[in-house]
Amino acid sequence: MVNDDKPLLHITDSGMTAYGTPWDGKHRLSTNIAVPLKGICILTRDTTNHIEPAEPHAAYPMIVQQTNRSLSADGMKQTLSLIDRMLNVMPVYRLGCNMDIEAAKVAYEGMNRLKKQEEL
């Protein structure tokens, strides 16, 4: 677990890195590590566990909602620009999950399977 709530993301020309932070939410799950980010998964509650690719424009509102936003217009413009850049380089998925531990397996296996299909 890198971070349960608010990791830091670093975008470069070669990819993205996720960093653990002290802002780790109510579960207190974070580690002081840096790992390459391979995809973004938007979670939604559902009765069954399933995963599918998500279009970047569909994920945009959720990403903005989960991002620390600047109070200044220039800061917000920069934040939105970074979100645009991130969604153009990173695959996005939507996971419907029922809170069962199987959801983690569905997410992991599904993202790997979908990534391989995209590469073909």
Backbone as CSV, one residue per row, in Angstrom:
resi,resn,N_x,N_y,N_z,CA_x,CA_y,CA_z,C_x,C_y,C_z
1,MET,0.854,-1.182,0.000,0.000,0.000,0.000,0.895,1.238,0.000
2,VAL,0.742,2.029,-1.035,1.503,3.276,-1.114,0.813,4.335,-0.259
3,ASN,-0.475,4.551,-0.506,-1.212,5.568,0.236,-2.704,5.323,0.070
4,ASP,-3.437,5.415,1.146,-4.866,5.138,1.126,-5.699,6.319,0.637
5,ASP,-5.164,7.520,0.724,-6.021,8.668,0.457,-5.430,9.668,-0.530
6,LYS,-4.315,10.257,-0.218,-3.775,11.336,-1.045,-2.292,11.114,-1.356
7,PRO,-1.984,10.251,-2.336,-0.583,10.124,-2.744,-0.178,11.344,-3.571
8,LEU,1.107,11.538,-3.701,1.613,12.545,-4.633,1.947,11.833,-5.932
9,LEU,1.644,12.475,-7.046,1.946,11.904,-8.353,2.911,12.821,-9.081
10,HIS,3.947,12.230,-9.659,4.937,12.974,-10.426,4.857,12.511,-11.873
11,ILE,4.624,13.458,-12.775,4.485,13.146,-14.196,5.762,13.558,-14.916
12,THR,6.326,12.616,-15.688,7.496,12.913,-16.516,7.221,12.415,-17.936
13,ASP,8.140,12.652,-18.822,7.987,12.160,-20.192,8.033,10.640,-20.260
14,SER,8.656,10.007,-19.261,8.786,8.547,-19.283,7.713,7.829,-18.471
15,GLY,6.805,8.554,-17.842,5.738,7.914,-17.081,5.386,8.688,-15.828
16,MET,4.758,7.976,-14.895,4.334,8.600,-13.642,4.821,7.786,-12.453
17,THR,5.068,8.493,-11.340,5.482,7.857,-10.094,4.517,8.288,-9.010
18,ALA,4.108,7.326,-8.167,3.255,7.605,-7.008,4.117,7.563,-5.750
19,TYR,3.914,8.534,-4.872,4.659,8.633,-3.621,3.689,8.581,-2.443
20,GLY,4.060,7.839,-1.414,3.282,7.841,-0.186,3.436,9.181,0.520
21,THR,2.404,9.596,1.236,2.431,10.860,1.971,1.866,10.642,3.372
22,PRO,2.045,11.613,4.256,1.436,11.496,5.593,-0.090,11.671,5.576
23,TRP,-0.661,12.113,4.455,-2.112,12.307,4.352,-2.729,10.996,3.878
24,ASP,-2.934,10.098,4.822,-3.292,8.733,4.442,-4.710,8.323,4.816
25,GLY,-5.566,9.248,5.118,-6.978,8.927,5.313,-7.288,8.220,6.620
26,LYS,-8.524,7.800,6.745,-9.007,7.226,8.004,-8.414,5.861,8.327
27,HIS,-7.911,5.151,7.312,-7.363,3.814,7.551,-5.893,3.837,7.945
28,ARG,-5.262,4.989,7.833,-3.853,5.147,8.195,-2.942,4.168,7.457
29,LEU,-3.187,4.013,6.148,-2.401,3.106,5.328,-1.526,3.908,4.377
30,SER,-0.258,4.027,4.701,0.675,4.685,3.791,2.078,4.191,4.091
31,THR,2.929,4.302,3.087,4.316,3.895,3.199,5.164,4.969,2.533
32,ASN,6.307,5.248,3.093,7.206,6.245,2.530,8.015,5.603,1.402
33,ILE,7.340,5.386,0.265,7.978,4.760,-0.896,7.556,5.490,-2.160
34,ALA,8.260,5.191,-3.234,7.907,5.695,-4.569,7.814,4.485,-5.488
35,VAL,6.738,4.419,-6.281,6.542,3.296,-7.200,6.037,3.826,-8.541
36,PRO,6.395,3.134,-9.644,5.856,3.552,-10.941,4.347,3.317,-10.976
37,LEU,3.623,4.279,-11.509,2.172,4.160,-11.640,1.873,3.554,-13.003
38,LYS,1.062,2.511,-13.028,0.750,1.807,-14.273,-0.675,2.064,-14.758
39,GLY,-1.545,2.579,-13.881,-2.915,2.855,-14.261,-3.663,3.525,-13.127
40,ILE,-4.813,4.064,-13.461,-5.694,4.707,-12.488,-7.001,3.941,-12.489
41,CYS,-7.483,3.606,-11.314,-8.715,2.834,-11.190,-9.727,3.631,-10.375
42,ILE,-10.848,3.935,-10.980,-11.941,4.638,-10.312,-12.852,3.586,-9.685
43,LEU,-13.081,3.684,-8.385,-13.901,2.707,-7.672,-15.351,3.158,-7.577
44,THR,-16.254,2.213,-7.819,-17.678,2.449,-7.609,-18.256,1.230,-6.907
45,ARG,-19.222,1.436,-6.059,-19.885,0.301,-5.390,-20.814,-0.383,-6.364
46,ASP,-20.843,-1.726,-6.277,-21.719,-2.515,-7.125,-22.003,-3.831,-6.414
47,THR,-22.932,-4.582,-6.924,-23.249,-5.878,-6.315,-22.279,-6.965,-6.759
48,THR,-21.633,-6.776,-7.914,-20.648,-7.732,-8.413,-19.337,-7.006,-8.707
49,ASN,-18.251,-7.750,-8.676,-16.944,-7.193,-8.982,-16.689,-7.298,-10.482
50,HIS,-16.392,-6.177,-11.117,-16.084,-6.157,-12.548,-15.256,-4.923,-12.855
51,ILE,-14.489,-5.017,-13.939,-13.630,-3.895,-14.326,-13.707,-3.703,-15.834
52,GLU,-13.612,-2.450,-16.249,-13.622,-2.122,-17.674,-12.799,-0.853,-17.888
53,PRO,-12.330,-0.662,-19.109,-11.624,0.594,-19.403,-12.588,1.768,-19.253
54,ALA,-12.059,2.897,-18.837,-12.861,4.120,-18.728,-12.268,5.166,-19.658
55,GLU,-13.124,5.898,-20.301,-12.663,6.999,-21.143,-12.152,8.124,-20.242
56,PRO,-11.027,8.741,-20.605,-10.482,9.816,-19.768,-11.494,10.915,-19.440
57,HIS,-12.319,11.316,-20.429,-13.280,12.395,-20.155,-14.318,11.963,-19.115
58,ALA,-14.627,10.674,-19.038,-15.587,10.181,-18.051,-14.966,10.159,-16.650
59,ALA,-13.645,9.950,-16.570,-12.957,9.906,-15.279,-12.603,11.298,-14.760
60,TYR,-12.613,12.283,-15.637,-12.157,13.634,-15.296,-12.829,14.199,-14.033
61,PRO,-14.168,14.170,-13.922,-14.787,14.743,-12.716,-14.326,14.064,-11.421
62,MET,-14.163,12.738,-11.439,-13.729,12.030,-10.239,-12.278,12.391,-9.889
63,ILE,-11.437,12.511,-10.901,-10.035,12.883,-10.658,-9.969,14.289,-10.065
64,VAL,-10.715,15.220,-10.627,-10.727,16.597,-10.097,-11.232,16.602,-8.660
65,GLN,-12.275,15.835,-8.389,-12.839,15.772,-7.033,-11.823,15.250,-6.020
66,GLN,-10.960,14.330,-6.431,-9.999,13.711,-5.518,-8.641,14.419,-5.489
67,THR,-8.539,15.547,-6.153,-7.280,16.279,-6.245,-7.314,17.495,-5.320
68,ASN,-6.184,17.762,-4.659,-6.081,19.011,-3.908,-6.057,20.148,-4.910
69,ARG,-6.963,21.095,-4.723,-7.120,22.173,-5.692,-6.638,23.504,-5.112
70,SER,-6.018,24.280,-5.969,-5.537,25.602,-5.597,-6.709,26.573,-5.457
71,LEU,-6.544,27.558,-4.621,-7.569,28.597,-4.482,-7.391,29.704,-5.507
72,SER,-6.216,29.755,-6.137,-5.987,30.805,-7.137,-6.347,30.289,-8.528
73,ALA,-6.732,31.204,-9.387,-7.085,30.837,-10.763,-5.882,30.250,-11.500
74,ASP,-4.703,30.852,-11.322,-3.508,30.341,-11.995,-3.136,28.950,-11.476
75,GLY,-3.251,28.742,-10.173,-2.950,27.436,-9.592,-3.917,26.372,-10.082
76,MET,-5.196,26.727,-10.175,-6.196,25.771,-10.660,-5.979,25.469,-12.136
77,LYS,-5.598,26.461,-12.904,-5.309,26.251,-14.325,-4.147,25.257,-14.481
78,GLN,-3.125,25.399,-13.645,-1.980,24.486,-13.683,-2.406,23.071,-13.261
79,THR,-3.243,22.973,-12.242,-3.735,21.669,-11.791,-4.521,20.973,-12.895
80,LEU,-5.427,21.692,-13.544,-6.223,21.102,-14.629,-5.338,20.684,-15.798
81,SER,-4.300,21.453,-16.062,-3.363,21.099,-17.124,-2.634,19.787,-16.785
82,LEU,-2.248,19.626,-15.532,-1.584,18.389,-15.102,-2.534,17.191,-15.174
83,ILE,-3.794,17.399,-14.817,-4.783,16.314,-14.915,-4.967,15.914,-16.376
84,ASP,-5.063,16.889,-17.263,-5.155,16.589,-18.701,-3.964,15.750,-19.153
85,ARG,-2.781,16.178,-18.770,-1.563,15.457,-19.151,-1.579,14.031,-18.604
86,MET,-1.960,13.889,-17.343,-2.009,12.576,-16.696,-2.979,11.647,-17.418
87,LEU,-4.173,12.144,-17.735,-5.185,11.298,-18.373,-4.838,10.967,-19.821
88,ASN,-3.910,11.701,-20.414,-3.466,11.392,-21.775,-2.372,10.333,-21.813
89,VAL,-1.691,10.102,-20.688,-0.590,9.129,-20.682,-0.870,7.891,-19.842
90,MET,-1.923,7.917,-19.035,-2.166,6.834,-18.095,-3.487,6.145,-18.404
91,PRO,-3.490,4.800,-18.504,-4.769,4.105,-18.703,-5.676,4.274,-17.483
92,VAL,-6.964,4.417,-17.747,-7.946,4.613,-16.682,-8.968,3.485,-16.750
93,TYR,-9.316,2.953,-15.572,-10.267,1.848,-15.470,-11.353,2.213,-14.468
94,ARG,-12.497,1.564,-14.610,-13.596,1.706,-13.641,-13.841,0.332,-13.047
95,LEU,-13.726,0.256,-11.712,-13.944,-0.994,-10.987,-15.242,-0.898,-10.209
96,GLY,-16.203,-1.753,-10.555,-17.401,-1.916,-9.740,-17.087,-2.996,-8.722
97,CYS,-17.262,-2.695,-7.442,-16.879,-3.688,-6.434,-17.889,-3.745,-5.290
98,ASN,-17.962,-4.932,-4.698,-18.921,-5.174,-3.624,-18.255,-5.265,-2.255
99,MET,-17.046,-4.762,-2.122,-16.300,-4.710,-0.864,-15.762,-6.070,-0.429
100,ASP,-15.900,-7.093,-1.265,-15.323,-8.397,-0.962,-13.847,-8.367,-1.346
101,ILE,-13.014,-9.149,-0.674,-11.584,-9.177,-0.965,-11.314,-9.592,-2.416
102,GLU,-12.245,-10.308,-3.022,-12.116,-10.720,-4.420,-11.992,-9.509,-5.353
103,ALA,-12.505,-8.351,-4.935,-12.441,-7.144,-5.766,-10.997,-6.777,-6.094
104,ALA,-10.083,-6.966,-5.143,-8.673,-6.656,-5.393,-8.114,-7.560,-6.492
105,LYS,-8.484,-8.830,-6.463,-8.029,-9.778,-7.489,-8.618,-9.409,-8.851
106,VAL,-9.908,-9.070,-8.885,-10.555,-8.660,-10.133,-9.866,-7.420,-10.694
107,ALA,-9.539,-6.460,-9.829,-8.867,-5.238,-10.281,-7.491,-5.556,-10.847
108,TYR,-6.693,-6.300,-10.115,-5.327,-6.609,-10.541,-5.309,-7.400,-11.846
109,GLU,-6.048,-8.492,-11.878,-6.071,-9.330,-13.074,-6.721,-8.614,-14.257
110,GLY,-7.776,-7.865,-13.991,-8.468,-7.144,-15.061,-7.614,-6.056,-15.676
111,MET,-6.914,-5.276,-14.852,-6.061,-4.220,-15.396,-4.920,-4.820,-16.215
112,ASN,-4.337,-5.910,-15.737,-3.269,-6.570,-16.511,-3.797,-7.098,-17.842
113,ARG,-4.968,-7.745,-17.822,-5.565,-8.294,-19.044,-5.892,-7.178,-20.027
114,LEU,-6.526,-6.118,-19.539,-6.915,-5.005,-20.414,-5.694,-4.290,-20.972
115,LYS,-4.654,-4.151,-20.185,-3.425,-3.507,-20.642,-2.813,-4.316,-21.783
116,LYS,-2.770,-5.635,-21.633,-2.231,-6.501,-22.692,-3.055,-6.400,-23.968
117,GLN,-4.386,-6.312,-23.833,-5.251,-6.168,-25.008,-4.983,-4.852,-25.724
118,GLU,-4.743,-3.787,-24.960,-4.459,-2.479,-25.560,-3.138,-2.493,-26.326
119,GLU,-2.179,-3.296,-25.848,-0.865,-3.345,-26.474,-0.884,-4.127,-27.784
120,LEU,-1.900,-4.971,-27.994,-1.967,-5.781,-29.217,-2.366,-4.985,-30.417
